[in-house]
Amino acid sequence: MNPINELQNRIEEEIAKLHFGDHPKELYEPISYILSLGGKRLRPLLVSLGYKLFKEDTQSILRSAVSVEVFHNFTLMHDDIMDEAPLRRGMPTVHEKWDNTVAILSGDTMLVKVYDLLLSVKPEYLHSAIRDFNKTAIEVCEGQQIDMNFEKTGQVKEEEYIEMIRLKTAVLLGFSLKFGGLLAGASKEQQDILYRIGEMMGIGFQLMDDLLDVYGDQKKFGKMVGGDIVSNKKTFLLIQAQDRANGEQKSILDKWLTAATFDNEEKVAAVTSVYDELGIRELTEHKMNGYFDQSFELMDRLEADTSLLKNFTLKLMKRDS
């Protein structure tokens, strides 16, 4: 079996073992539900890959690894409320299936349970793990707040957007790889390189997410394609289009960005047409690949066989969902 697939299977098995509670069922069923929706399990996989660079017995750290997946799904549960998102991985979001109150409480419980899972970390690494996790968790919240602030801002600069996605998405990938290195007893220098690799991958990954939201296949993507356009979300694509649009293109963008009522499909088609005229897809791909390239350069500084991590990153760059 492919080593990545084997790790993914072990992660799924570990997640299936998790038991958060039974009563009241309205509190715990949504947790089981969101975790059952699947996904790539990217973050626990990165923990495992970071560990595997230095040690082989990945089974011994799986409980610690899945703590990051539980945290990630907690953030998704709350983000979906804030975004009023109807779908998550092609299925109704928790607040749609239950309600906002249930989604908030279940998410809160998930965050507390993350610390239970982190207690599986060996005592000599626990303090560093908790310290790094707390820093990361706060940064993720900072990123989400900045993203929400952007909704009230007329125009966002590229560097502001990159910093927002670094916080909201990339730092958790950086933590995941570094966490794996920590659990394997890697040096501080190697851990720091792992963090930067994950950070660069994370920015590239989020830029790809922006791209797929417009140009992806909805059946594969698992979310409504064009959702960012419908909600006027400040993505890399929109920022670049606003910077590059000529008079007529700017008028089209302004019209749809300020429209109070509209047909979703018509708006998505009109804005996408402007993106096509401006070459925004190609521009985004170039920017995205630049961050992935930086992650490869950093991998060459690791004192380990990075072939598996490199192959995984190459596969990640070709994702369509």
N, C-alpha and C positions, 0 to 999 in steps of 0.2 A: 504494500500500500504506500502511496505517496506520503512522505513524512508530514507534510502540512495537513493532509486529510486525516492522518492518524491523530495528530494533535487536536484537530477540530472535533473529531469523534470523542476523544477523551474529555474535552471541555464540555461537550454536550452531555456526556454521561455524568459529569460532576454537577452540572447545572440541574440535571434531572433529579439528583439526590437531595437538592436543597429543600428544606422544609421550614417555612417561616412562621406558620401558625395556622389554626383552624377557626377560631372564634374571636370576634365575629367574622363570618365568612365574607361580608362585604369589604372588610379591610384586607383580607389575605388573597381572595380570589383574583383581584386585579393584578397582584404581584405575579402570581403564577401565570396569569393570562399574558402579560406583556413579555415575560421571559420565554413563554412558549411560542411567541411570534417569530423567533429565530433571529436571522441576521447572520452576518459573517463572523461574529464573535471576534472581531478584529483586536480588541483591547486585551482580552485574556490570551489570545494567540500571540500578541506581541510580548506579553509577559513571559510566555513559554519560550518564545524564540530568543528573547534576551537571556534567559536562563540557559538555554541549550547551547549558546555560544561558549559557555564555560563548563557546564556540567550536563550529564545525560539524563539523570533521573527526574524528568519533568513531572512524573506522576506525583512526586512528593510535594510539589508546590501548587497543585491544581486548585486546592481550596483557596489559597491566597490569590491565585490568578483570577478566579471567577468573582472575587470581591469587586474587581474593577468593572466587570460586566454588570453586576448588580447596581453599582453606582451610575454607570452610563445609562442604564434603563430608568433609574430614578430621574435623571436629568431629562430624558425623553418624555417621561410621564408628565413632568411639570412644564417642559417646553411646549408640549402639545396643547396644554391648557392656554398658555400665553398666546400661542399662535392661532388658537381656535382651529387646529388641524383636524380634519375628519378621518384621515387615514394614517396608519402607521404600518409599514410593510404590507400594504394591501388590505389591511383589516381595520375595523373601527378602532379609533383611539380609546383609551380607558375612559376619558371624560365623556365621550360619545356613548359608549356602551353602558356606563354607569352614570356618573355626573361629576361635576367639578370638585365637590366636597370629598367624595370618595377618592378621586384621583390625587388630591392634595394629601389626604391622610395616608393613603397607601404609599405614596412617594416618600413621605416623611419616615414611614416605617422602614422602607427599603434603605434609606440612608443610615438609620440606626443599625440595621442588620449588617451593613458593610463593615462596621467596626467589629462585630462578632466574628465575621470571616477573617478579618485582619489579625485577630488574636491567634490564628494558626501560624503566623510568622514566628520563626525562631527568636528566642529572647534577645540574642545579640544583634538582631537586625530590626527588632520591633520599633524601637524609638525612631530610627531613621525612616522606616516605612510610614509610620503615623505622621511624622513631621512633613515628609514629602507629599503624602496624600492630602493632608490638611491644606497645604499651600496650593496644591493643584485644584482641590475642590473649590477653594475661594476664588481662584483665577477663573475657573469655569463660570462661576456665578457673575464675576466681573464682566466676562465676555458676553454673557447673556444680557446683562443690564445695558452694556454699551450697544448691543444689537437692537435692543428695544428703544434706546435713545435715538438711534438712527432713524426710527420710524417718524420722529418728529423733526428731523433735520432735512432741509431742502436738498442738499447735495453733500456727499461724503467723499473725502479724498482717498485715493488708492491706499496710501500708507496707513490711514486710519482703519480702513477695512481689513487690511492684512493683519494689523495688530489685534483687531477684534476676533478674527477667526483663529489667530494664534492662541488667544486666551480661551475662546469658547470650545474649540475643537482640538487644536494641536498639542496643547500642554498635557492633555490626558494620554495622548499617544506617546508623548515623550516620557511621561511618568511610567507608563506601562513597560516600555523597553528598559528604562532605568531600574524599575522595580525588579524585573527579571534578573538583571545584572547584580543588584543588591542581594537578592536571595541566593545567588550562586557564589557570593563572596568576591565579586569583581572589585578591582581597585576603584577609588574615587574618580580617578582620571577616566577610566573606561566607562564608568557609570555616567559621567558627564557627557561623554561622546555619544553614548546610547540615547541620552535625553535629547541631544541636538538632532540625532538621526530621526527620532520619533516626531520631533517638532517640525522638521522639514517635510517629512512624510505627511504629517497632519495638515499642514497648510496646502500641500498639493492635493490631498484627499478632499479637502473642503472646496477647493476651486473646481475639482472634478464634480463634486456634488452640485455646485452652482450650474455647471455645464449640463449635467444630466437632467436637472430640473426643467431645462428648456428643450434640450435635444434628445433626451432619453426616451426609452420605450416604457410607457406607463405600466405595462404588465410585468416588466422586469424591475422597474424602479421602485414599485411598492408605494409610491406617493403620487398625488395628482401632478402630472407633468404640466408645467406652466403656473404652478401654485405661487411661485415667487413673483411672477409678473402680475398675477391677479391681485396679490396683496401689496404691490409696490415695494417689495422687499429690496433693500439696498444690497445687491450682490455685486460681485466683481464685474459681471456682464453689464448691468445697468450703469454702474459708475463709469465704465469705459465708454459706453454709448453716449452718456450725457456729455462726457469730455470731448468726444469726437464728432458729434452730430452737427450737420450743417443746418441752415435755416429751416428747411422743410422737415427734415428728420427731427429736429428739435421741437418743432410745432406738433408733430405726431406724438412724440414722447410726452410732451407737456399735456397734450389733450387727454391721453389715457391715464397719466399719473394723477390728474386732477378730476377726472370724471367721477361723479358720485354714484351713478348707476350705469351699468354696461352689461353686455353679453360677454361672459368669460372667454368663450372660444374666439370671439371677434377681437377682444383685447390681446389675447395671447398671440394670435396670428399677426396682428398689426405690429406689435412690439418686436416679435421675432423677425419680421420682415426687415425692420430697421437694423436689428443685430446682423442679419445676413448681409445687408448692403455695406455695413461698416466693417465686416470681417471680424466680428467680436468672438465668434467661435474659435477661429484660428489664434486670435490674440490670447484668449484664455488658455487654450491648450499649450501655447508657448510658455506662458507664465507658470502654469501648473507643472510642466515638465522641468522647468528651471529649478523648482523646489525639490522635485524628486532627484534631479541630478546632484544637487547639493547633498542629499542623503546618501547617495552612492559614494561620493567623495569622502564623506565622513566615515563610511563603513571601512574604507581602506586604512583608517587609522586605528582600527580595533585589532587587538592582539589575539585574534581567533579566526577560525574558518567562517567566513561570512557568506558562503555560497547559498545556503538555505535562505538566509535573510534577504539576499539580493534577488533570488528567484521569486520569493514571495512578493517583494516590492514591485518587480516587473509585472507580475500577475495582477497586482493591485492597480497598476497604471492602466491596465486593459479592461477594468471593470465596466460593466454596462448597467449596473444596478446598485 
